[in-house]
Amino acid sequence: MLEVLEGEMNPREIQEQLGLKAEKNFRLLYLRPALDAGLIEMTLPGKPRSPKQCYRLTLAGQTVKKRGVR
């Protein structure tokens, strides 16, 4: 997921870049673990269900991405 995340992207864009179809699996297997690990962050943390919600890499996520760790 870190490889496809560029700038700020909404969940649908990330899911499409990963070639995933099932939204629930995307949230459970990709989005939530990356958030919990501190690799990505919400652009609107006070509004997690906002239709305008996007995600971006944190400093830790940028570091992992630069190192090429999957």
PDB file of N, H, CA, C and O in Angstrom:
ATOM      1  N   MET A   1       0.819  -1.182   0.000  1.00  0.00           N
ATOM      2  CA  MET A   1       0.000   0.000   0.000  1.00  0.00           C
ATOM      3  C   MET A   1       0.865   1.249   0.000  1.00  0.00           C
ATOM      4  O   MET A   1       0.531   2.235  -0.656  1.00  0.00           O
ATOM      5  N   LEU A   2       1.958   1.216   0.719  1.00  0.00           N
ATOM      6  H   LEU A   2       2.230   0.415   1.252  1.00  0.00           H
ATOM      7  CA  LEU A   2       2.823   2.393   0.792  1.00  0.00           C
ATOM      8  C   LEU A   2       3.369   2.758  -0.581  1.00  0.00           C
ATOM      9  O   LEU A   2       3.585   3.933  -0.878  1.00  0.00           O
ATOM     10  N   GLU A   3       3.588   1.757  -1.407  1.00  0.00           N
ATOM     11  H   GLU A   3       3.412   0.802  -1.165  1.00  0.00           H
ATOM     12  CA  GLU A   3       4.137   2.004  -2.741  1.00  0.00           C
ATOM     13  C   GLU A   3       3.195   2.809  -3.624  1.00  0.00           C
ATOM     14  O   GLU A   3       3.660   3.588  -4.456  1.00  0.00           O
ATOM     15  N   VAL A   4       1.890   2.645  -3.467  1.00  0.00           N
ATOM     16  H   VAL A   4       1.512   2.012  -2.791  1.00  0.00           H
ATOM     17  CA  VAL A   4       0.934   3.333  -4.336  1.00  0.00           C
ATOM     18  C   VAL A   4       0.442   4.656  -3.764  1.00  0.00           C
ATOM     19  O   VAL A   4      -0.112   5.475  -4.498  1.00  0.00           O
ATOM     20  N   LEU A   5       0.632   4.878  -2.475  1.00  0.00           N
ATOM     21  H   LEU A   5       1.081   4.212  -1.878  1.00  0.00           H
ATOM     22  CA  LEU A   5       0.129   6.092  -1.838  1.00  0.00           C
ATOM     23  C   LEU A   5       1.021   7.277  -2.180  1.00  0.00           C
ATOM     24  O   LEU A   5       2.186   7.330  -1.787  1.00  0.00           O
ATOM     25  N   GLU A   6       0.459   8.220  -2.914  1.00  0.00           N
ATOM     26  H   GLU A   6      -0.487   8.177  -3.233  1.00  0.00           H
ATOM     27  CA  GLU A   6       1.169   9.434  -3.330  1.00  0.00           C
ATOM     28  C   GLU A   6       0.378  10.645  -2.877  1.00  0.00           C
ATOM     29  O   GLU A   6      -0.789  10.799  -3.239  1.00  0.00           O
ATOM     30  N   GLY A   7       1.003  11.502  -2.089  1.00  0.00           N
ATOM     31  H   GLY A   7       1.950  11.376  -1.795  1.00  0.00           H
ATOM     32  CA  GLY A   7       0.303  12.697  -1.606  1.00  0.00           C
ATOM     33  C   GLY A   7      -0.873  12.291  -0.748  1.00  0.00           C
ATOM     34  O   GLY A   7      -0.755  11.411   0.105  1.00  0.00           O
ATOM     35  N   GLU A   8      -2.015  12.935  -0.974  1.00  0.00           N
ATOM     36  H   GLU A   8      -2.110  13.650  -1.667  1.00  0.00           H
ATOM     37  CA  GLU A   8      -3.248  12.601  -0.266  1.00  0.00           C
ATOM     38  C   GLU A   8      -4.172  11.881  -1.241  1.00  0.00           C
ATOM     39  O   GLU A   8      -4.442  12.361  -2.342  1.00  0.00           O
ATOM     40  N   MET A   9      -4.644  10.731  -0.813  1.00  0.00           N
ATOM     41  H   MET A   9      -4.425  10.341   0.081  1.00  0.00           H
ATOM     42  CA  MET A   9      -5.536   9.934  -1.659  1.00  0.00           C
ATOM     43  C   MET A   9      -6.731   9.465  -0.853  1.00  0.00           C
ATOM     44  O   MET A   9      -6.612   9.185   0.340  1.00  0.00           O
ATOM     45  N   ASN A  10      -7.897   9.378  -1.511  1.00  0.00           N
ATOM     46  H   ASN A  10      -7.994   9.605  -2.480  1.00  0.00           H
ATOM     47  CA  ASN A  10      -9.065   8.854  -0.811  1.00  0.00           C
ATOM     48  C   ASN A  10      -9.022   7.328  -0.865  1.00  0.00           C
ATOM     49  O   ASN A  10      -8.287   6.754  -1.669  1.00  0.00           O
ATOM     50  N   PRO A  11      -9.802   6.676  -0.017  1.00  0.00           N
ATOM     51  CA  PRO A  11      -9.745   5.212   0.050  1.00  0.00           C
ATOM     52  C   PRO A  11     -10.008   4.529  -1.294  1.00  0.00           C
ATOM     53  O   PRO A  11      -9.366   3.528  -1.611  1.00  0.00           O
ATOM     54  N   ARG A  12     -10.922   5.047  -2.068  1.00  0.00           N
ATOM     55  H   ARG A  12     -11.444   5.861  -1.811  1.00  0.00           H
ATOM     56  CA  ARG A  12     -11.257   4.446  -3.360  1.00  0.00           C
ATOM     57  C   ARG A  12     -10.052   4.488  -4.306  1.00  0.00           C
ATOM     58  O   ARG A  12      -9.775   3.516  -5.010  1.00  0.00           O
ATOM     59  N   GLU A  13      -9.351   5.602  -4.318  1.00  0.00           N
ATOM     60  H   GLU A  13      -9.577   6.391  -3.746  1.00  0.00           H
ATOM     61  CA  GLU A  13      -8.169   5.732  -5.175  1.00  0.00           C
ATOM     62  C   GLU A  13      -7.092   4.717  -4.779  1.00  0.00           C
ATOM     63  O   GLU A  13      -6.491   4.070  -5.636  1.00  0.00           O
ATOM     64  N   ILE A  14      -6.860   4.589  -3.483  1.00  0.00           N
ATOM     65  H   ILE A  14      -7.349   5.114  -2.786  1.00  0.00           H
ATOM     66  CA  ILE A  14      -5.848   3.634  -3.003  1.00  0.00           C
ATOM     67  C   ILE A  14      -6.250   2.218  -3.382  1.00  0.00           C
ATOM     68  O   ILE A  14      -5.436   1.436  -3.872  1.00  0.00           O
ATOM     69  N   GLN A  15      -7.516   1.902  -3.147  1.00  0.00           N
ATOM     70  H   GLN A  15      -8.178   2.538  -2.749  1.00  0.00           H
ATOM     71  CA  GLN A  15      -8.030   0.564  -3.443  1.00  0.00           C
ATOM     72  C   GLN A  15      -7.887   0.259  -4.934  1.00  0.00           C
ATOM     73  O   GLN A  15      -7.495  -0.848  -5.302  1.00  0.00           O
ATOM     74  N   GLU A  16      -8.199   1.219  -5.784  1.00  0.00           N
ATOM     75  H   GLU A  16      -8.518   2.118  -5.485  1.00  0.00           H
ATOM     76  CA  GLU A  16      -8.073   1.013  -7.233  1.00  0.00           C
ATOM     77  C   GLU A  16      -6.612   0.814  -7.637  1.00  0.00           C
ATOM     78  O   GLU A  16      -6.309  -0.035  -8.475  1.00  0.00           O
ATOM     79  N   GLN A  17      -5.710   1.593  -7.044  1.00  0.00           N
ATOM     80  H   GLN A  17      -5.956   2.283  -6.364  1.00  0.00           H
ATOM     81  CA  GLN A  17      -4.288   1.452  -7.361  1.00  0.00           C
ATOM     82  C   GLN A  17      -3.756   0.077  -6.968  1.00  0.00           C
ATOM     83  O   GLN A  17      -2.851  -0.457  -7.611  1.00  0.00           O
ATOM     84  N   LEU A  18      -4.324  -0.486  -5.912  1.00  0.00           N
ATOM     85  H   LEU A  18      -5.059  -0.052  -5.390  1.00  0.00           H
ATOM     86  CA  LEU A  18      -3.916  -1.812  -5.453  1.00  0.00           C
ATOM     87  C   LEU A  18      -4.604  -2.931  -6.234  1.00  0.00           C
ATOM     88  O   LEU A  18      -4.221  -4.097  -6.128  1.00  0.00           O
ATOM     89  N   GLY A  19      -5.621  -2.571  -7.017  1.00  0.00           N
ATOM     90  H   GLY A  19      -5.932  -1.624  -7.103  1.00  0.00           H
ATOM     91  CA  GLY A  19      -6.352  -3.573  -7.788  1.00  0.00           C
ATOM     92  C   GLY A  19      -7.266  -4.428  -6.933  1.00  0.00           C
ATOM     93  O   GLY A  19      -7.507  -5.593  -7.250  1.00  0.00           O
ATOM     94  N   LEU A  20      -7.778  -3.856  -5.848  1.00  0.00           N
ATOM     95  H   LEU A  20      -7.582  -2.910  -5.590  1.00  0.00           H
ATOM     96  CA  LEU A  20      -8.654  -4.589  -4.938  1.00  0.00           C
ATOM     97  C   LEU A  20     -10.108  -4.215  -5.189  1.00  0.00           C
ATOM     98  O   LEU A  20     -10.417  -3.059  -5.477  1.00  0.00           O
ATOM     99  N   LYS A  21     -10.990  -5.183  -5.079  1.00  0.00           N
ATOM    100  H   LYS A  21     -10.739  -6.122  -4.845  1.00  0.00           H
ATOM    101  CA  LYS A  21     -12.406  -4.930  -5.345  1.00  0.00           C
ATOM    102  C   LYS A  21     -13.247  -4.846  -4.071  1.00  0.00           C
ATOM    103  O   LYS A  21     -14.146  -4.010  -3.980  1.00  0.00           O
ATOM    104  N   ALA A  22     -12.970  -5.690  -3.101  1.00  0.00           N
ATOM    105  H   ALA A  22     -12.240  -6.370  -3.174  1.00  0.00           H
ATOM    106  CA  ALA A  22     -13.783  -5.758  -1.886  1.00  0.00           C
ATOM    107  C   ALA A  22     -13.372  -4.658  -0.905  1.00  0.00           C
ATOM    108  O   ALA A  22     -12.267  -4.676  -0.363  1.00  0.00           O
ATOM    109  N   GLU A  23     -14.269  -3.711  -0.691  1.00  0.00           N
ATOM    110  H   GLU A  23     -15.167  -3.697  -1.132  1.00  0.00           H
ATOM    111  CA  GLU A  23     -13.984  -2.586   0.202  1.00  0.00           C
ATOM    112  C   GLU A  23     -13.718  -3.044   1.643  1.00  0.00           C
ATOM    113  O   GLU A  23     -12.818  -2.529   2.306  1.00  0.00           O
ATOM    114  N   LYS A  24     -14.497  -4.004   2.115  1.00  0.00           N
ATOM    115  H   LYS A  24     -15.228  -4.423   1.576  1.00  0.00           H
ATOM    116  CA  LYS A  24     -14.329  -4.480   3.489  1.00  0.00           C
ATOM    117  C   LYS A  24     -12.945  -5.090   3.693  1.00  0.00           C
ATOM    118  O   LYS A  24     -12.285  -4.803   4.692  1.00  0.00           O
ATOM    119  N   ASN A  25     -12.498  -5.927   2.756  1.00  0.00           N
ATOM    120  H   ASN A  25     -13.033  -6.160   1.945  1.00  0.00           H
ATOM    121  CA  ASN A  25     -11.173  -6.526   2.861  1.00  0.00           C
ATOM    122  C   ASN A  25     -10.081  -5.462   2.800  1.00  0.00           C
ATOM    123  O   ASN A  25      -9.079  -5.559   3.508  1.00  0.00           O
ATOM    124  N   PHE A  26     -10.268  -4.461   1.968  1.00  0.00           N
ATOM    125  H   PHE A  26     -11.082  -4.383   1.393  1.00  0.00           H
ATOM    126  CA  PHE A  26      -9.305  -3.370   1.877  1.00  0.00           C
ATOM    127  C   PHE A  26      -9.162  -2.678   3.227  1.00  0.00           C
ATOM    128  O   PHE A  26      -8.049  -2.446   3.700  1.00  0.00           O
ATOM    129  N   ARG A  27     -10.291  -2.352   3.839  1.00  0.00           N
ATOM    130  H   ARG A  27     -11.194  -2.541   3.455  1.00  0.00           H
ATOM    131  CA  ARG A  27     -10.249  -1.680   5.143  1.00  0.00           C
ATOM    132  C   ARG A  27      -9.604  -2.550   6.216  1.00  0.00           C
ATOM    133  O   ARG A  27      -8.771  -2.076   6.989  1.00  0.00           O
ATOM    134  N   LEU A  28      -9.992  -3.827   6.259  1.00  0.00           N
ATOM    135  H   LEU A  28     -10.668  -4.212   5.630  1.00  0.00           H
ATOM    136  CA  LEU A  28      -9.502  -4.721   7.309  1.00  0.00           C
ATOM    137  C   LEU A  28      -8.048  -5.165   7.117  1.00  0.00           C
ATOM    138  O   LEU A  28      -7.306  -5.288   8.091  1.00  0.00           O
ATOM    139  N   LEU A  29      -7.647  -5.402   5.887  1.00  0.00           N
ATOM    140  H   LEU A  29      -8.250  -5.302   5.095  1.00  0.00           H
ATOM    141  CA  LEU A  29      -6.328  -5.986   5.625  1.00  0.00           C
ATOM    142  C   LEU A  29      -5.252  -4.976   5.241  1.00  0.00           C
ATOM    143  O   LEU A  29      -4.063  -5.283   5.328  1.00  0.00           O
ATOM    144  N   TYR A  30      -5.644  -3.792   4.824  1.00  0.00           N
ATOM    145  H   TYR A  30      -6.610  -3.543   4.753  1.00  0.00           H
ATOM    146  CA  TYR A  30      -4.667  -2.804   4.360  1.00  0.00           C
ATOM    147  C   TYR A  30      -4.755  -1.488   5.135  1.00  0.00           C
ATOM    148  O   TYR A  30      -3.784  -1.052   5.755  1.00  0.00           O
ATOM    149  N   LEU A  31      -5.925  -0.872   5.090  1.00  0.00           N
ATOM    150  H   LEU A  31      -6.713  -1.226   4.587  1.00  0.00           H
ATOM    151  CA  LEU A  31      -6.071   0.460   5.664  1.00  0.00           C
ATOM    152  C   LEU A  31      -5.881   0.474   7.186  1.00  0.00           C
ATOM    153  O   LEU A  31      -5.051   1.226   7.698  1.00  0.00           O
ATOM    154  N   ARG A  32      -6.638  -0.344   7.904  1.00  0.00           N
ATOM    155  H   ARG A  32      -7.312  -0.954   7.489  1.00  0.00           H
ATOM    156  CA  ARG A  32      -6.577  -0.358   9.367  1.00  0.00           C
ATOM    157  C   ARG A  32      -5.186  -0.738   9.880  1.00  0.00           C
ATOM    158  O   ARG A  32      -4.680  -0.065  10.778  1.00  0.00           O
ATOM    159  N   PRO A  33      -4.544  -1.787   9.350  1.00  0.00           N
ATOM    160  CA  PRO A  33      -3.201  -2.116   9.835  1.00  0.00           C
ATOM    161  C   PRO A  33      -2.183  -0.988   9.592  1.00  0.00           C
ATOM    162  O   PRO A  33      -1.322  -0.740  10.436  1.00  0.00           O
ATOM    163  N   ALA A  34      -2.280  -0.312   8.448  1.00  0.00           N
ATOM    164  H   ALA A  34      -2.980  -0.514   7.762  1.00  0.00           H
ATOM    165  CA  ALA A  34      -1.351   0.787   8.160  1.00  0.00           C
ATOM    166  C   ALA A  34      -1.588   1.958   9.104  1.00  0.00           C
ATOM    167  O   ALA A  34      -0.637   2.605   9.541  1.00  0.00           O
ATOM    168  N   LEU A  35      -2.850   2.233   9.420  1.00  0.00           N
ATOM    169  H   LEU A  35      -3.622   1.707   9.065  1.00  0.00           H
ATOM    170  CA  LEU A  35      -3.168   3.293  10.386  1.00  0.00           C
ATOM    171  C   LEU A  35      -2.647   2.915  11.776  1.00  0.00           C
ATOM    172  O   LEU A  35      -2.004   3.722  12.447  1.00  0.00           O
ATOM    173  N   ASP A  36      -2.930   1.684  12.197  1.00  0.00           N
ATOM    174  H   ASP A  36      -3.452   1.029  11.652  1.00  0.00           H
ATOM    175  CA  ASP A  36      -2.510   1.223  13.526  1.00  0.00           C
ATOM    176  C   ASP A  36      -0.991   1.214  13.671  1.00  0.00           C
ATOM    177  O   ASP A  36      -0.470   1.451  14.761  1.00  0.00           O
ATOM    178  N   ALA A  37      -0.280   0.942  12.580  1.00  0.00           N
ATOM    179  H   ALA A  37      -0.703   0.749  11.695  1.00  0.00           H
ATOM    180  CA  ALA A  37       1.183   0.909  12.611  1.00  0.00           C
ATOM    181  C   ALA A  37       1.795   2.301  12.529  1.00  0.00           C
ATOM    182  O   ALA A  37       3.006   2.466  12.675  1.00  0.00           O
ATOM    183  N   GLY A  38       0.947   3.306  12.293  1.00  0.00           N
ATOM    184  H   GLY A  38      -0.037   3.172  12.175  1.00  0.00           H
ATOM    185  CA  GLY A  38       1.453   4.672  12.209  1.00  0.00           C
ATOM    186  C   GLY A  38       2.151   4.983  10.894  1.00  0.00           C
ATOM    187  O   GLY A  38       2.943   5.922  10.815  1.00  0.00           O
ATOM    188  N   LEU A  39       1.859   4.201   9.865  1.00  0.00           N
ATOM    189  H   LEU A  39       1.215   3.438   9.929  1.00  0.00           H
ATOM    190  CA  LEU A  39       2.490   4.420   8.563  1.00  0.00           C
ATOM    191  C   LEU A  39       1.713   5.401   7.692  1.00  0.00           C
ATOM    192  O   LEU A  39       2.282   6.058   6.820  1.00  0.00           O
ATOM    193  N   ILE A  40       0.405   5.494   7.937  1.00  0.00           N
ATOM    194  H   ILE A  40      -0.058   4.961   8.645  1.00  0.00           H
ATOM    195  CA  ILE A  40      -0.427   6.468   7.244  1.00  0.00           C
ATOM    196  C   ILE A  40      -1.259   7.203   8.284  1.00  0.00           C
ATOM    197  O   ILE A  40      -1.387   6.761   9.426  1.00  0.00           O
ATOM    198  N   GLU A  41      -1.825   8.341   7.866  1.00  0.00           N
ATOM    199  H   GLU A  41      -1.721   8.700   6.938  1.00  0.00           H
ATOM    200  CA  GLU A  41      -2.684   9.105   8.761  1.00  0.00           C
ATOM    201  C   GLU A  41      -3.854   9.678   7.979  1.00  0.00           C
ATOM    202  O   GLU A  41      -3.790   9.829   6.759  1.00  0.00           O
ATOM    203  N   MET A  42      -4.916   9.991   8.693  1.00  0.00           N
ATOM    204  H   MET A  42      -4.968   9.868   9.684  1.00  0.00           H
ATOM    205  CA  MET A  42      -6.095  10.605   8.085  1.00  0.00           C
ATOM    206  C   MET A  42      -5.841  12.096   7.905  1.00  0.00           C
ATOM    207  O   MET A  42      -5.166  12.723   8.720  1.00  0.00           O
ATOM    208  N   THR A  43      -6.385  12.653   6.835  1.00  0.00           N
ATOM    209  H   THR A  43      -6.934  12.143   6.173  1.00  0.00           H
ATOM    210  CA  THR A  43      -6.279  14.096   6.643  1.00  0.00           C
ATOM    211  C   THR A  43      -7.308  14.826   7.492  1.00  0.00           C
ATOM    212  O   THR A  43      -7.131  16.002   7.810  1.00  0.00           O
ATOM    213  N   LEU A  44      -8.379  14.139   7.860  1.00  0.00           N
ATOM    214  H   LEU A  44      -8.523  13.183   7.602  1.00  0.00           H
ATOM    215  CA  LEU A  44      -9.419  14.696   8.723  1.00  0.00           C
ATOM    216  C   LEU A  44      -9.606  13.771   9.926  1.00  0.00           C
ATOM    217  O   LEU A  44     -10.614  13.069  10.009  1.00  0.00           O
ATOM    218  N   PRO A  45      -8.649  13.758  10.861  1.00  0.00           N
ATOM    219  CA  PRO A  45      -8.707  12.795  11.964  1.00  0.00           C
ATOM    220  C   PRO A  45      -9.950  12.910  12.844  1.00  0.00           C
ATOM    221  O   PRO A  45     -10.370  11.920  13.443  1.00  0.00           O
ATOM    222  N   GLY A  46     -10.533  14.079  12.932  1.00  0.00           N
ATOM    223  H   GLY A  46     -10.192  14.884  12.445  1.00  0.00           H
ATOM    224  CA  GLY A  46     -11.734  14.256  13.747  1.00  0.00           C
ATOM    225  C   GLY A  46     -13.001  13.793  13.051  1.00  0.00           C
ATOM    226  O   GLY A  46     -14.067  13.757  13.664  1.00  0.00           O
ATOM    227  N   LYS A  47     -12.897  13.438  11.776  1.00  0.00           N
ATOM    228  H   LYS A  47     -12.030  13.467  11.277  1.00  0.00           H
ATOM    229  CA  LYS A  47     -14.057  13.017  10.995  1.00  0.00           C
ATOM    230  C   LYS A  47     -13.722  11.751  10.201  1.00  0.00           C
ATOM    231  O   LYS A  47     -13.642  11.798   8.973  1.00  0.00           O
ATOM    232  N   PRO A  48     -13.527  10.621  10.888  1.00  0.00           N
ATOM    233  CA  PRO A  48     -13.088   9.403  10.197  1.00  0.00           C
ATOM    234  C   PRO A  48     -14.050   8.887   9.129  1.00  0.00           C
ATOM    235  O   PRO A  48     -13.617   8.185   8.215  1.00  0.00           O
ATOM    236  N   ARG A  49     -15.318   9.207   9.215  1.00  0.00           N
ATOM    237  H   ARG A  49     -15.670   9.778   9.958  1.00  0.00           H
ATOM    238  CA  ARG A  49     -16.291   8.716   8.237  1.00  0.00           C
ATOM    239  C   ARG A  49     -16.664   9.766   7.185  1.00  0.00           C
ATOM    240  O   ARG A  49     -17.598   9.561   6.410  1.00  0.00           O
ATOM    241  N   SER A  50     -15.955  10.859   7.158  1.00  0.00           N
ATOM    242  H   SER A  50     -15.196  11.025   7.788  1.00  0.00           H
ATOM    243  CA  SER A  50     -16.243  11.918   6.200  1.00  0.00           C
ATOM    244  C   SER A  50     -16.029  11.432   4.769  1.00  0.00           C
ATOM    245  O   SER A  50     -15.051  10.736   4.497  1.00  0.00           O
ATOM    246  N   PRO A  51     -16.928  11.787   3.851  1.00  0.00           N
ATOM    247  CA  PRO A  51     -16.723  11.411   2.450  1.00  0.00           C
ATOM    248  C   PRO A  51     -15.512  12.116   1.839  1.00  0.00           C
ATOM    249  O   PRO A  51     -15.040  11.721   0.773  1.00  0.00           O
ATOM    250  N   LYS A  52     -15.012  13.143   2.497  1.00  0.00           N
ATOM    251  H   LYS A  52     -15.395  13.464   3.363  1.00  0.00           H
ATOM    252  CA  LYS A  52     -13.838  13.870   2.028  1.00  0.00           C
ATOM    253  C   LYS A  52     -12.545  13.348   2.655  1.00  0.00           C
ATOM    254  O   LYS A  52     -11.470  13.908   2.439  1.00  0.00           O
ATOM    255  N   GLN A  53     -12.661  12.266   3.437  1.00  0.00           N
ATOM    256  H   GLN A  53     -13.534  11.811   3.613  1.00  0.00           H
ATOM    257  CA  GLN A  53     -11.498  11.706   4.122  1.00  0.00           C
ATOM    258  C   GLN A  53     -10.469  11.187   3.121  1.00  0.00           C
ATOM    259  O   GLN A  53     -10.794  10.465   2.179  1.00  0.00           O
ATOM    260  N   CYS A  54      -9.242  11.572   3.353  1.00  0.00           N
ATOM    261  H   CYS A  54      -8.977  12.158   4.118  1.00  0.00           H
ATOM    262  CA  CYS A  54      -8.124  11.083   2.550  1.00  0.00           C
ATOM    263  C   CYS A  54      -7.040  10.593   3.502  1.00  0.00           C
ATOM    264  O   CYS A  54      -7.116  10.805   4.713  1.00  0.00           O
ATOM    265  N   TYR A  55      -6.047   9.944   2.946  1.00  0.00           N
ATOM    266  H   TYR A  55      -5.986   9.772   1.963  1.00  0.00           H
ATOM    267  CA  TYR A  55      -4.952   9.407   3.733  1.00  0.00           C
ATOM    268  C   TYR A  55      -3.636   9.826   3.106  1.00  0.00           C
ATOM    269  O   TYR A  55      -3.539  10.014   1.893  1.00  0.00           O
ATOM    270  N   ARG A  56      -2.627   9.968   3.949  1.00  0.00           N
ATOM    271  H   ARG A  56      -2.706   9.815   4.934  1.00  0.00           H
ATOM    272  CA  ARG A  56      -1.286  10.315   3.474  1.00  0.00           C
ATOM    273  C   ARG A  56      -0.273   9.570   4.330  1.00  0.00           C
ATOM    274  O   ARG A  56      -0.580   9.117   5.433  1.00  0.00           O
ATOM    275  N   LEU A  57       0.932   9.453   3.805  1.00  0.00           N
ATOM    276  H   LEU A  57       1.181   9.820   2.909  1.00  0.00           H
ATOM    277  CA  LEU A  57       2.003   8.797   4.541  1.00  0.00           C
ATOM    278  C   LEU A  57       2.449   9.655   5.717  1.00  0.00           C
ATOM    279  O   LEU A  57       2.496  10.881   5.616  1.00  0.00           O
ATOM    280  N   THR A  58       2.773   9.018   6.819  1.00  0.00           N
ATOM    281  H   THR A  58       2.735   8.022   6.902  1.00  0.00           H
ATOM    282  CA  THR A  58       3.394   9.717   7.937  1.00  0.00           C
ATOM    283  C   THR A  58       4.899   9.730   7.660  1.00  0.00           C
ATOM    284  O   THR A  58       5.357   9.157   6.671  1.00  0.00           O
ATOM    285  N   LEU A  59       5.653  10.375   8.520  1.00  0.00           N
ATOM    286  H   LEU A  59       5.282  10.841   9.323  1.00  0.00           H
ATOM    287  CA  LEU A  59       7.102  10.368   8.379  1.00  0.00           C
ATOM    288  C   LEU A  59       7.634   8.933   8.431  1.00  0.00           C
ATOM    289  O   LEU A  59       8.530   8.563   7.672  1.00  0.00           O
ATOM    290  N   ALA A  60       7.067   8.130   9.339  1.00  0.00           N
ATOM    291  H   ALA A  60       6.339   8.430   9.956  1.00  0.00           H
ATOM    292  CA  ALA A  60       7.474   6.716   9.435  1.00  0.00           C
ATOM    293  C   ALA A  60       7.145   5.975   8.143  1.00  0.00           C
ATOM    294  O   ALA A  60       7.945   5.170   7.668  1.00  0.00           O
ATOM    295  N   GLY A  61       5.979   6.240   7.579  1.00  0.00           N
ATOM    296  H   GLY A  61       5.329   6.894   7.965  1.00  0.00           H
ATOM    297  CA  GLY A  61       5.588   5.608   6.331  1.00  0.00           C
ATOM    298  C   GLY A  61       6.483   6.014   5.175  1.00  0.00           C
ATOM    299  O   GLY A  61       6.803   5.190   4.318  1.00  0.00           O
ATOM    300  N   GLN A  62       6.889   7.276   5.143  1.00  0.00           N
ATOM    301  H   GLN A  62       6.629   7.945   5.839  1.00  0.00           H
ATOM    302  CA  GLN A  62       7.800   7.755   4.105  1.00  0.00           C
ATOM    303  C   GLN A  62       9.156   7.075   4.217  1.00  0.00           C
ATOM    304  O   GLN A  62       9.774   6.719   3.214  1.00  0.00           O
ATOM    305  N   THR A  63       9.608   6.902   5.456  1.00  0.00           N
ATOM    306  H   THR A  63       9.106   7.192   6.271  1.00  0.00           H
ATOM    307  CA  THR A  63      10.887   6.248   5.693  1.00  0.00           C
ATOM    308  C   THR A  63      10.850   4.804   5.222  1.00  0.00           C
ATOM    309  O   THR A  63      11.777   4.342   4.557  1.00  0.00           O
ATOM    310  N   VAL A  64       9.782   4.087   5.565  1.00  0.00           N
ATOM    311  H   VAL A  64       9.029   4.462   6.105  1.00  0.00           H
ATOM    312  CA  VAL A  64       9.651   2.691   5.139  1.00  0.00           C
ATOM    313  C   VAL A  64       9.575   2.608   3.619  1.00  0.00           C
ATOM    314  O   VAL A  64      10.192   1.735   3.009  1.00  0.00           O
ATOM    315  N   LYS A  65       8.825   3.510   3.016  1.00  0.00           N
ATOM    316  H   LYS A  65       8.324   4.219   3.512  1.00  0.00           H
ATOM    317  CA  LYS A  65       8.681   3.513   1.564  1.00  0.00           C
ATOM    318  C   LYS A  65      10.028   3.746   0.886  1.00  0.00           C
ATOM    319  O   LYS A  65      10.342   3.079  -0.100  1.00  0.00           O
ATOM    320  N   LYS A  66      10.834   4.687   1.402  1.00  0.00           N
ATOM    321  H   LYS A  66      10.579   5.228   2.203  1.00  0.00           H
ATOM    322  CA  LYS A  66      12.133   4.966   0.823  1.00  0.00           C
ATOM    323  C   LYS A  66      13.076   3.775   0.920  1.00  0.00           C
ATOM    324  O   LYS A  66      13.901   3.553   0.034  1.00  0.00           O
ATOM    325  N   ARG A  67      12.950   3.011   2.004  1.00  0.00           N
ATOM    326  H   ARG A  67      12.281   3.191   2.724  1.00  0.00           H
ATOM    327  CA  ARG A  67      13.795   1.833   2.205  1.00  0.00           C
ATOM    328  C   ARG A  67      13.356   0.661   1.353  1.00  0.00           C
ATOM    329  O   ARG A  67      14.092  -0.314   1.203  1.00  0.00           O
ATOM    330  N   GLY A  68      12.151   0.751   0.792  1.00  0.00           N
ATOM    331  H   GLY A  68      11.552   1.542   0.914  1.00  0.00           H
ATOM    332  CA  GLY A  68      11.652  -0.319  -0.055  1.00  0.00           C
ATOM    333  C   GLY A  68      11.152  -1.527   0.704  1.00  0.00           C
ATOM    334  O   GLY A  68      11.058  -2.616   0.138  1.00  0.00           O
ATOM    335  N   VAL A  69      10.827  -1.355   1.984  1.00  0.00           N
ATOM    336  H   VAL A  69      10.903  -0.470   2.443  1.00  0.00           H
ATOM    337  CA  VAL A  69      10.307  -2.456   2.795  1.00  0.00           C
ATOM    338  C   VAL A  69       8.830  -2.627   2.486  1.00  0.00           C
ATOM    339  O   VAL A  69       8.091  -1.647   2.400  1.00  0.00           O
ATOM    340  N   ARG A  70       8.398  -3.879   2.318  1.00  0.00           N
ATOM    341  H   ARG A  70       8.999  -4.676   2.388  1.00  0.00           H
ATOM    342  CA  ARG A  70       6.984  -4.138   2.006  1.00  0.00           C
ATOM    343  C   ARG A  70       6.263  -4.644   3.203  1.00  0.00           C
ATOM    344  O   ARG A  70       5.065  -4.917   3.132  1.00  0.00           O
TER     345      ARG A  70
END
